[in-house]
């Protein structure tokens, strides 16, 4: 979902939800959490 947003589907939660077979709310939650937390690696 984050990758789709980064590749140009940003702002279109409906399209991302359709591609990822999930809800628009879930897309928003995942992207929001990614923006807040970033990518962590050990």
mmCIF entry with sequence, helices, sheets and N, C-alpha, C, O atoms, coordinates in Angstrom:
data_MODEL
# 
_entry.id   MODEL 
# 
_entity.id                         1 
_entity.type                       polymer 
_entity.pdbx_number_of_molecules   1 
# 
_entity_poly.entity_id                      1 
_entity_poly.type                           'polypeptide(L)' 
_entity_poly.nstd_linkage                   no 
_entity_poly.nstd_monomer                   no 
_entity_poly.pdbx_seq_one_letter_code       
;(UNK)(UNK)(UNK)(UNK)(UNK)(UNK)(UNK)(UNK)(UNK)(UNK)(UNK)(UNK)(UNK)(UNK)(UNK)(UNK)
(UNK)(UNK)(UNK)(UNK)(UNK)(UNK)(UNK)(UNK)(UNK)(UNK)(UNK)(UNK)(UNK)(UNK)(UNK)(UNK)
(UNK)(UNK)(UNK)(UNK)(UNK)(UNK)(UNK)(UNK)(UNK)(UNK)
;
_entity_poly.pdbx_seq_one_letter_code_can   XXXXXXXXXXXXXXXXXXXXXXXXXXXXXXXXXXXXXXXXXX 
_entity_poly.pdbx_strand_id                 A 
# 
loop_
_entity_poly_seq.entity_id 
_entity_poly_seq.num 
_entity_poly_seq.mon_id 
_entity_poly_seq.hetero 
1 1  UNK n 
1 2  UNK n 
1 3  UNK n 
1 4  UNK n 
1 5  UNK n 
1 6  UNK n 
1 7  UNK n 
1 8  UNK n 
1 9  UNK n 
1 10 UNK n 
1 11 UNK n 
1 12 UNK n 
1 13 UNK n 
1 14 UNK n 
1 15 UNK n 
1 16 UNK n 
1 17 UNK n 
1 18 UNK n 
1 19 UNK n 
1 20 UNK n 
1 21 UNK n 
1 22 UNK n 
1 23 UNK n 
1 24 UNK n 
1 25 UNK n 
1 26 UNK n 
1 27 UNK n 
1 28 UNK n 
1 29 UNK n 
1 30 UNK n 
1 31 UNK n 
1 32 UNK n 
1 33 UNK n 
1 34 UNK n 
1 35 UNK n 
1 36 UNK n 
1 37 UNK n 
1 38 UNK n 
1 39 UNK n 
1 40 UNK n 
1 41 UNK n 
1 42 UNK n 
# 
_struct_asym.id          A 
_struct_asym.entity_id   1 
# 
loop_
_struct_conf.conf_type_id 
_struct_conf.id 
_struct_conf.pdbx_PDB_helix_id 
_struct_conf.beg_label_comp_id 
_struct_conf.beg_label_asym_id 
_struct_conf.beg_label_seq_id 
_struct_conf.pdbx_beg_PDB_ins_code 
_struct_conf.end_label_comp_id 
_struct_conf.end_label_asym_id 
_struct_conf.end_label_seq_id 
_struct_conf.pdbx_end_PDB_ins_code 
_struct_conf.beg_auth_comp_id 
_struct_conf.beg_auth_asym_id 
_struct_conf.beg_auth_seq_id 
_struct_conf.end_auth_comp_id 
_struct_conf.end_auth_asym_id 
_struct_conf.end_auth_seq_id 
_struct_conf.pdbx_PDB_helix_class 
_struct_conf.details 
_struct_conf.pdbx_PDB_helix_length 
HELX_P HELX_P1 AA1 UNK A 2  ? UNK A 4  ? UNK A 2  UNK A 4  1 ? 3  
HELX_P HELX_P2 AA2 UNK A 5  ? UNK A 9  ? UNK A 5  UNK A 9  3 ? 5  
HELX_P HELX_P3 AA3 UNK A 13 ? UNK A 20 ? UNK A 13 UNK A 20 1 ? 8  
HELX_P HELX_P4 AA4 UNK A 24 ? UNK A 37 ? UNK A 24 UNK A 37 1 ? 14 
# 
_struct_conf_type.id          HELX_P 
_struct_conf_type.criteria    ? 
_struct_conf_type.reference   ? 
# 
loop_
_atom_site.group_PDB 
_atom_site.id 
_atom_site.type_symbol 
_atom_site.label_atom_id 
_atom_site.label_alt_id 
_atom_site.label_comp_id 
_atom_site.label_asym_id 
_atom_site.label_entity_id 
_atom_site.label_seq_id 
_atom_site.pdbx_PDB_ins_code 
_atom_site.Cartn_x 
_atom_site.Cartn_y 
_atom_site.Cartn_z 
_atom_site.occupancy 
_atom_site.B_iso_or_equiv 
_atom_site.pdbx_formal_charge 
_atom_site.auth_seq_id 
_atom_site.auth_comp_id 
_atom_site.auth_asym_id 
_atom_site.auth_atom_id 
_atom_site.pdbx_PDB_model_num 
ATOM 1   N N  . UNK A 1 1  ? 0.815   -1.177 0.000  1.00 0.00 ? 1  UNK A N  1 
ATOM 2   C CA . UNK A 1 1  ? 0.000   0.000  0.000  1.00 0.00 ? 1  UNK A CA 1 
ATOM 3   C C  . UNK A 1 1  ? 0.870   1.256  0.000  1.00 0.00 ? 1  UNK A C  1 
ATOM 4   O O  . UNK A 1 1  ? 0.599   2.216  -0.722 1.00 0.00 ? 1  UNK A O  1 
ATOM 5   N N  . UNK A 1 2  ? 1.906   1.231  0.815  1.00 0.00 ? 2  UNK A N  1 
ATOM 6   C CA . UNK A 1 2  ? 2.804   2.383  0.876  1.00 0.00 ? 2  UNK A CA 1 
ATOM 7   C C  . UNK A 1 2  ? 3.512   2.563  -0.456 1.00 0.00 ? 2  UNK A C  1 
ATOM 8   O O  . UNK A 1 2  ? 3.678   3.686  -0.930 1.00 0.00 ? 2  UNK A O  1 
ATOM 9   N N  . UNK A 1 3  ? 3.925   1.467  -1.054 1.00 0.00 ? 3  UNK A N  1 
ATOM 10  C CA . UNK A 1 3  ? 4.598   1.529  -2.350 1.00 0.00 ? 3  UNK A CA 1 
ATOM 11  C C  . UNK A 1 3  ? 3.665   2.083  -3.422 1.00 0.00 ? 3  UNK A C  1 
ATOM 12  O O  . UNK A 1 3  ? 4.077   2.921  -4.223 1.00 0.00 ? 3  UNK A O  1 
ATOM 13  N N  . UNK A 1 4  ? 2.429   1.631  -3.447 1.00 0.00 ? 4  UNK A N  1 
ATOM 14  C CA . UNK A 1 4  ? 1.463   2.160  -4.422 1.00 0.00 ? 4  UNK A CA 1 
ATOM 15  C C  . UNK A 1 4  ? 1.274   3.653  -4.236 1.00 0.00 ? 4  UNK A C  1 
ATOM 16  O O  . UNK A 1 4  ? 1.206   4.401  -5.211 1.00 0.00 ? 4  UNK A O  1 
ATOM 17  N N  . UNK A 1 5  ? 1.190   4.086  -3.001 1.00 0.00 ? 5  UNK A N  1 
ATOM 18  C CA . UNK A 1 5  ? 1.044   5.509  -2.727 1.00 0.00 ? 5  UNK A CA 1 
ATOM 19  C C  . UNK A 1 5  ? 2.271   6.281  -3.217 1.00 0.00 ? 5  UNK A C  1 
ATOM 20  O O  . UNK A 1 5  ? 2.148   7.348  -3.819 1.00 0.00 ? 5  UNK A O  1 
ATOM 21  N N  . UNK A 1 6  ? 3.447   5.728  -2.949 1.00 0.00 ? 6  UNK A N  1 
ATOM 22  C CA . UNK A 1 6  ? 4.684   6.388  -3.360 1.00 0.00 ? 6  UNK A CA 1 
ATOM 23  C C  . UNK A 1 6  ? 4.849   6.417  -4.875 1.00 0.00 ? 6  UNK A C  1 
ATOM 24  O O  . UNK A 1 6  ? 5.521   7.296  -5.414 1.00 0.00 ? 6  UNK A O  1 
ATOM 25  N N  . UNK A 1 7  ? 4.232   5.452  -5.560 1.00 0.00 ? 7  UNK A N  1 
ATOM 26  C CA . UNK A 1 7  ? 4.370   5.377  -7.016 1.00 0.00 ? 7  UNK A CA 1 
ATOM 27  C C  . UNK A 1 7  ? 3.324   6.197  -7.762 1.00 0.00 ? 7  UNK A C  1 
ATOM 28  O O  . UNK A 1 7  ? 3.216   6.098  -8.984 1.00 0.00 ? 7  UNK A O  1 
ATOM 29  N N  . UNK A 1 8  ? 2.566   6.991  -7.050 1.00 0.00 ? 8  UNK A N  1 
ATOM 30  C CA . UNK A 1 8  ? 1.667   7.898  -7.747 1.00 0.00 ? 8  UNK A CA 1 
ATOM 31  C C  . UNK A 1 8  ? 0.193   7.736  -7.469 1.00 0.00 ? 8  UNK A C  1 
ATOM 32  O O  . UNK A 1 8  ? -0.609  8.517  -7.981 1.00 0.00 ? 8  UNK A O  1 
ATOM 33  N N  . UNK A 1 9  ? -0.191  6.767  -6.689 1.00 0.00 ? 9  UNK A N  1 
ATOM 34  C CA . UNK A 1 9  ? -1.602  6.625  -6.344 1.00 0.00 ? 9  UNK A CA 1 
ATOM 35  C C  . UNK A 1 9  ? -1.936  7.405  -5.074 1.00 0.00 ? 9  UNK A C  1 
ATOM 36  O O  . UNK A 1 9  ? -3.016  7.239  -4.508 1.00 0.00 ? 9  UNK A O  1 
ATOM 37  N N  . UNK A 1 10 ? -1.022  8.244  -4.632 1.00 0.00 ? 10 UNK A N  1 
ATOM 38  C CA . UNK A 1 10 ? -1.260  8.981  -3.399 1.00 0.00 ? 10 UNK A CA 1 
ATOM 39  C C  . UNK A 1 10 ? -2.521  9.818  -3.508 1.00 0.00 ? 10 UNK A C  1 
ATOM 40  O O  . UNK A 1 10 ? -2.802  10.406 -4.553 1.00 0.00 ? 10 UNK A O  1 
ATOM 41  N N  . UNK A 1 11 ? -3.273  9.866  -2.429 1.00 0.00 ? 11 UNK A N  1 
ATOM 42  C CA . UNK A 1 11 ? -4.512  10.618 -2.420 1.00 0.00 ? 11 UNK A CA 1 
ATOM 43  C C  . UNK A 1 11 ? -5.675  9.864  -3.025 1.00 0.00 ? 11 UNK A C  1 
ATOM 44  O O  . UNK A 1 11 ? -6.786  10.391 -3.069 1.00 0.00 ? 11 UNK A O  1 
ATOM 45  N N  . UNK A 1 12 ? -5.459  8.660  -3.487 1.00 0.00 ? 12 UNK A N  1 
ATOM 46  C CA . UNK A 1 12 ? -6.550  7.881  -4.062 1.00 0.00 ? 12 UNK A CA 1 
ATOM 47  C C  . UNK A 1 12 ? -6.680  6.564  -3.306 1.00 0.00 ? 12 UNK A C  1 
ATOM 48  O O  . UNK A 1 12 ? -6.327  5.498  -3.812 1.00 0.00 ? 12 UNK A O  1 
ATOM 49  N N  . UNK A 1 13 ? -7.190  6.662  -2.090 1.00 0.00 ? 13 UNK A N  1 
ATOM 50  C CA . UNK A 1 13 ? -7.328  5.494  -1.222 1.00 0.00 ? 13 UNK A CA 1 
ATOM 51  C C  . UNK A 1 13 ? -8.226  4.428  -1.839 1.00 0.00 ? 13 UNK A C  1 
ATOM 52  O O  . UNK A 1 13 ? -8.019  3.235  -1.617 1.00 0.00 ? 13 UNK A O  1 
ATOM 53  N N  . UNK A 1 14 ? -9.219  4.855  -2.612 1.00 0.00 ? 14 UNK A N  1 
ATOM 54  C CA . UNK A 1 14 ? -10.159 3.908  -3.223 1.00 0.00 ? 14 UNK A CA 1 
ATOM 55  C C  . UNK A 1 14 ? -9.441  2.961  -4.180 1.00 0.00 ? 14 UNK A C  1 
ATOM 56  O O  . UNK A 1 14 ? -9.657  1.750  -4.138 1.00 0.00 ? 14 UNK A O  1 
ATOM 57  N N  . UNK A 1 15 ? -8.586  3.515  -5.042 1.00 0.00 ? 15 UNK A N  1 
ATOM 58  C CA . UNK A 1 15 ? -7.855  2.681  -6.003 1.00 0.00 ? 15 UNK A CA 1 
ATOM 59  C C  . UNK A 1 15 ? -6.883  1.750  -5.300 1.00 0.00 ? 15 UNK A C  1 
ATOM 60  O O  . UNK A 1 15 ? -6.782  0.575  -5.653 1.00 0.00 ? 15 UNK A O  1 
ATOM 61  N N  . UNK A 1 16 ? -6.170  2.261  -4.314 1.00 0.00 ? 16 UNK A N  1 
ATOM 62  C CA . UNK A 1 16 ? -5.220  1.429  -3.572 1.00 0.00 ? 16 UNK A CA 1 
ATOM 63  C C  . UNK A 1 16 ? -5.972  0.302  -2.865 1.00 0.00 ? 16 UNK A C  1 
ATOM 64  O O  . UNK A 1 16 ? -5.507  -0.838 -2.859 1.00 0.00 ? 16 UNK A O  1 
ATOM 65  N N  . UNK A 1 17 ? -7.111  0.602  -2.277 1.00 0.00 ? 17 UNK A N  1 
ATOM 66  C CA . UNK A 1 17 ? -7.907  -0.414 -1.586 1.00 0.00 ? 17 UNK A CA 1 
ATOM 67  C C  . UNK A 1 17 ? -8.356  -1.506 -2.549 1.00 0.00 ? 17 UNK A C  1 
ATOM 68  O O  . UNK A 1 17 ? -8.349  -2.684 -2.193 1.00 0.00 ? 17 UNK A O  1 
ATOM 69  N N  . UNK A 1 18 ? -8.741  -1.132 -3.749 1.00 0.00 ? 18 UNK A N  1 
ATOM 70  C CA . UNK A 1 18 ? -9.166  -2.114 -4.743 1.00 0.00 ? 18 UNK A CA 1 
ATOM 71  C C  . UNK A 1 18 ? -8.006  -3.022 -5.142 1.00 0.00 ? 18 UNK A C  1 
ATOM 72  O O  . UNK A 1 18 ? -8.171  -4.239 -5.235 1.00 0.00 ? 18 UNK A O  1 
ATOM 73  N N  . UNK A 1 19 ? -6.849  -2.441 -5.374 1.00 0.00 ? 19 UNK A N  1 
ATOM 74  C CA . UNK A 1 19 ? -5.675  -3.229 -5.779 1.00 0.00 ? 19 UNK A CA 1 
ATOM 75  C C  . UNK A 1 19 ? -5.216  -4.143 -4.645 1.00 0.00 ? 19 UNK A C  1 
ATOM 76  O O  . UNK A 1 19 ? -4.791  -5.271 -4.892 1.00 0.00 ? 19 UNK A O  1 
ATOM 77  N N  . UNK A 1 20 ? -5.300  -3.664 -3.412 1.00 0.00 ? 20 UNK A N  1 
ATOM 78  C CA . UNK A 1 20 ? -4.817  -4.429 -2.259 1.00 0.00 ? 20 UNK A CA 1 
ATOM 79  C C  . UNK A 1 20 ? -5.905  -5.310 -1.633 1.00 0.00 ? 20 UNK A C  1 
ATOM 80  O O  . UNK A 1 20 ? -5.650  -5.995 -0.642 1.00 0.00 ? 20 UNK A O  1 
ATOM 81  N N  . UNK A 1 21 ? -7.117  -5.296 -2.205 1.00 0.00 ? 21 UNK A N  1 
ATOM 82  C CA . UNK A 1 21 ? -8.231  -6.098 -1.692 1.00 0.00 ? 21 UNK A CA 1 
ATOM 83  C C  . UNK A 1 21 ? -8.490  -5.831 -0.213 1.00 0.00 ? 21 UNK A C  1 
ATOM 84  O O  . UNK A 1 21 ? -8.574  -6.760 0.590  1.00 0.00 ? 21 UNK A O  1 
ATOM 85  N N  . UNK A 1 22 ? -8.616  -4.555 0.138  1.00 0.00 ? 22 UNK A N  1 
ATOM 86  C CA . UNK A 1 22 ? -8.874  -4.161 1.514  1.00 0.00 ? 22 UNK A CA 1 
ATOM 87  C C  . UNK A 1 22 ? -9.756  -2.923 1.521  1.00 0.00 ? 22 UNK A C  1 
ATOM 88  O O  . UNK A 1 22 ? -10.218 -2.484 0.468  1.00 0.00 ? 22 UNK A O  1 
ATOM 89  N N  . UNK A 1 23 ? -9.991  -2.362 2.686  1.00 0.00 ? 23 UNK A N  1 
ATOM 90  C CA . UNK A 1 23 ? -10.851 -1.191 2.794  1.00 0.00 ? 23 UNK A CA 1 
ATOM 91  C C  . UNK A 1 23 ? -10.044 0.104  2.699  1.00 0.00 ? 23 UNK A C  1 
ATOM 92  O O  . UNK A 1 23 ? -8.835  0.121  2.930  1.00 0.00 ? 23 UNK A O  1 
ATOM 93  N N  . UNK A 1 24 ? -10.735 1.175  2.356  1.00 0.00 ? 24 UNK A N  1 
ATOM 94  C CA . UNK A 1 24 ? -10.080 2.480  2.292  1.00 0.00 ? 24 UNK A CA 1 
ATOM 95  C C  . UNK A 1 24 ? -9.581  2.899  3.670  1.00 0.00 ? 24 UNK A C  1 
ATOM 96  O O  . UNK A 1 24 ? -8.532  3.532  3.782  1.00 0.00 ? 24 UNK A O  1 
ATOM 97  N N  . UNK A 1 25 ? -10.321 2.553  4.716  1.00 0.00 ? 25 UNK A N  1 
ATOM 98  C CA . UNK A 1 25 ? -9.884  2.876  6.081  1.00 0.00 ? 25 UNK A CA 1 
ATOM 99  C C  . UNK A 1 25 ? -8.560  2.200  6.411  1.00 0.00 ? 25 UNK A C  1 
ATOM 100 O O  . UNK A 1 25 ? -7.683  2.803  7.030  1.00 0.00 ? 25 UNK A O  1 
ATOM 101 N N  . UNK A 1 26 ? -8.423  0.949  5.997  1.00 0.00 ? 26 UNK A N  1 
ATOM 102 C CA . UNK A 1 26 ? -7.174  0.214  6.258  1.00 0.00 ? 26 UNK A CA 1 
ATOM 103 C C  . UNK A 1 26 ? -6.008  0.854  5.507  1.00 0.00 ? 26 UNK A C  1 
ATOM 104 O O  . UNK A 1 26 ? -4.907  0.963  6.046  1.00 0.00 ? 26 UNK A O  1 
ATOM 105 N N  . UNK A 1 27 ? -6.246  1.274  4.274  1.00 0.00 ? 27 UNK A N  1 
ATOM 106 C CA . UNK A 1 27 ? -5.205  1.943  3.486  1.00 0.00 ? 27 UNK A CA 1 
ATOM 107 C C  . UNK A 1 27 ? -4.756  3.205  4.214  1.00 0.00 ? 27 UNK A C  1 
ATOM 108 O O  . UNK A 1 27 ? -3.559  3.442  4.374  1.00 0.00 ? 27 UNK A O  1 
ATOM 109 N N  . UNK A 1 28 ? -5.703  4.000  4.647  1.00 0.00 ? 28 UNK A N  1 
ATOM 110 C CA . UNK A 1 28 ? -5.354  5.245  5.355  1.00 0.00 ? 28 UNK A CA 1 
ATOM 111 C C  . UNK A 1 28 ? -4.571  4.959  6.623  1.00 0.00 ? 28 UNK A C  1 
ATOM 112 O O  . UNK A 1 28 ? -3.598  5.652  6.922  1.00 0.00 ? 28 UNK A O  1 
ATOM 113 N N  . UNK A 1 29 ? -4.992  3.929  7.381  1.00 0.00 ? 29 UNK A N  1 
ATOM 114 C CA . UNK A 1 29 ? -4.283  3.579  8.618  1.00 0.00 ? 29 UNK A CA 1 
ATOM 115 C C  . UNK A 1 29 ? -2.849  3.154  8.342  1.00 0.00 ? 29 UNK A C  1 
ATOM 116 O O  . UNK A 1 29 ? -1.928  3.594  9.030  1.00 0.00 ? 29 UNK A O  1 
ATOM 117 N N  . UNK A 1 30 ? -2.655  2.306  7.344  1.00 0.00 ? 30 UNK A N  1 
ATOM 118 C CA . UNK A 1 30 ? -1.308  1.815  7.025  1.00 0.00 ? 30 UNK A CA 1 
ATOM 119 C C  . UNK A 1 30 ? -0.401  2.958  6.576  1.00 0.00 ? 30 UNK A C  1 
ATOM 120 O O  . UNK A 1 30 ? 0.741   3.058  7.024  1.00 0.00 ? 30 UNK A O  1 
ATOM 121 N N  . UNK A 1 31 ? -0.904  3.817  5.698  1.00 0.00 ? 31 UNK A N  1 
ATOM 122 C CA . UNK A 1 31 ? -0.086  4.932  5.208  1.00 0.00 ? 31 UNK A CA 1 
ATOM 123 C C  . UNK A 1 31 ? 0.202   5.920  6.325  1.00 0.00 ? 31 UNK A C  1 
ATOM 124 O O  . UNK A 1 31 ? 1.318   6.430  6.430  1.00 0.00 ? 31 UNK A O  1 
ATOM 125 N N  . UNK A 1 32 ? -0.788  6.194  7.158  1.00 0.00 ? 32 UNK A N  1 
ATOM 126 C CA . UNK A 1 32 ? -0.582  7.100  8.292  1.00 0.00 ? 32 UNK A CA 1 
ATOM 127 C C  . UNK A 1 32 ? 0.489   6.540  9.230  1.00 0.00 ? 32 UNK A C  1 
ATOM 128 O O  . UNK A 1 32 ? 1.392   7.263  9.652  1.00 0.00 ? 32 UNK A O  1 
ATOM 129 N N  . UNK A 1 33 ? 0.383   5.246  9.555  1.00 0.00 ? 33 UNK A N  1 
ATOM 130 C CA . UNK A 1 33 ? 1.372   4.626  10.446 1.00 0.00 ? 33 UNK A CA 1 
ATOM 131 C C  . UNK A 1 33 ? 2.761   4.622  9.820  1.00 0.00 ? 33 UNK A C  1 
ATOM 132 O O  . UNK A 1 33 ? 3.756   4.824  10.516 1.00 0.00 ? 33 UNK A O  1 
ATOM 133 N N  . UNK A 1 34 ? 2.833   4.398  8.534  1.00 0.00 ? 34 UNK A N  1 
ATOM 134 C CA . UNK A 1 34 ? 4.126   4.429  7.853  1.00 0.00 ? 34 UNK A CA 1 
ATOM 135 C C  . UNK A 1 34 ? 4.736   5.825  7.908  1.00 0.00 ? 34 UNK A C  1 
ATOM 136 O O  . UNK A 1 34 ? 5.932   5.978  8.156  1.00 0.00 ? 34 UNK A O  1 
ATOM 137 N N  . UNK A 1 35 ? 3.920   6.826  7.679  1.00 0.00 ? 35 UNK A N  1 
ATOM 138 C CA . UNK A 1 35 ? 4.419   8.202  7.741  1.00 0.00 ? 35 UNK A CA 1 
ATOM 139 C C  . UNK A 1 35 ? 4.865   8.569  9.152  1.00 0.00 ? 35 UNK A C  1 
ATOM 140 O O  . UNK A 1 35 ? 5.850   9.287  9.326  1.00 0.00 ? 35 UNK A O  1 
ATOM 141 N N  . UNK A 1 36 ? 4.144   8.077  10.158 1.00 0.00 ? 36 UNK A N  1 
ATOM 142 C CA . UNK A 1 36 ? 4.468   8.403  11.545 1.00 0.00 ? 36 UNK A CA 1 
ATOM 143 C C  . UNK A 1 36 ? 5.707   7.662  12.036 1.00 0.00 ? 36 UNK A C  1 
ATOM 144 O O  . UNK A 1 36 ? 6.545   8.237  12.732 1.00 0.00 ? 36 UNK A O  1 
ATOM 145 N N  . UNK A 1 37 ? 5.824   6.375  11.668 1.00 0.00 ? 37 UNK A N  1 
ATOM 146 C CA . UNK A 1 37 ? 6.885   5.540  12.198 1.00 0.00 ? 37 UNK A CA 1 
ATOM 147 C C  . UNK A 1 37 ? 8.081   5.383  11.285 1.00 0.00 ? 37 UNK A C  1 
ATOM 148 O O  . UNK A 1 37 ? 9.190   5.130  11.756 1.00 0.00 ? 37 UNK A O  1 
ATOM 149 N N  . UNK A 1 38 ? 7.876   5.528  9.992  1.00 0.00 ? 38 UNK A N  1 
ATOM 150 C CA . UNK A 1 38 ? 8.957   5.308  9.035  1.00 0.00 ? 38 UNK A CA 1 
ATOM 151 C C  . UNK A 1 38 ? 9.300   3.836  8.955  1.00 0.00 ? 38 UNK A C  1 
ATOM 152 O O  . UNK A 1 38 ? 8.561   2.989  9.457  1.00 0.00 ? 38 UNK A O  1 
ATOM 153 N N  . UNK A 1 39 ? 10.411  3.535  8.329  1.00 0.00 ? 39 UNK A N  1 
ATOM 154 C CA . UNK A 1 39 ? 10.868  2.156  8.208  1.00 0.00 ? 39 UNK A CA 1 
ATOM 155 C C  . UNK A 1 39 ? 12.021  1.947  9.180  1.00 0.00 ? 39 UNK A C  1 
ATOM 156 O O  . UNK A 1 39 ? 13.023  2.661  9.153  1.00 0.00 ? 39 UNK A O  1 
ATOM 157 N N  . UNK A 1 40 ? 11.850  0.951  10.035 1.00 0.00 ? 40 UNK A N  1 
ATOM 158 C CA . UNK A 1 40 ? 12.889  0.644  11.012 1.00 0.00 ? 40 UNK A CA 1 
ATOM 159 C C  . UNK A 1 40 ? 13.604  -0.634 10.601 1.00 0.00 ? 40 UNK A C  1 
ATOM 160 O O  . UNK A 1 40 ? 12.975  -1.603 10.176 1.00 0.00 ? 40 UNK A O  1 
ATOM 161 N N  . UNK A 1 41 ? 14.885  -0.625 10.729 1.00 0.00 ? 41 UNK A N  1 
ATOM 162 C CA . UNK A 1 41 ? 15.651  -1.852 10.468 1.00 0.00 ? 41 UNK A CA 1 
ATOM 163 C C  . UNK A 1 41 ? 16.692  -2.013 11.560 1.00 0.00 ? 41 UNK A C  1 
ATOM 164 O O  . UNK A 1 41 ? 17.177  -1.036 12.132 1.00 0.00 ? 41 UNK A O  1 
ATOM 165 N N  . UNK A 1 42 ? 17.018  -3.242 11.832 1.00 0.00 ? 42 UNK A N  1 
ATOM 166 C CA . UNK A 1 42 ? 17.998  -3.524 12.894 1.00 0.00 ? 42 UNK A CA 1 
ATOM 167 C C  . UNK A 1 42 ? 19.302  -3.968 12.297 1.00 0.00 ? 42 UNK A C  1 
ATOM 168 O O  . UNK A 1 42 ? 20.251  -4.251 13.027 1.00 0.00 ? 42 UNK A O  1 
# 
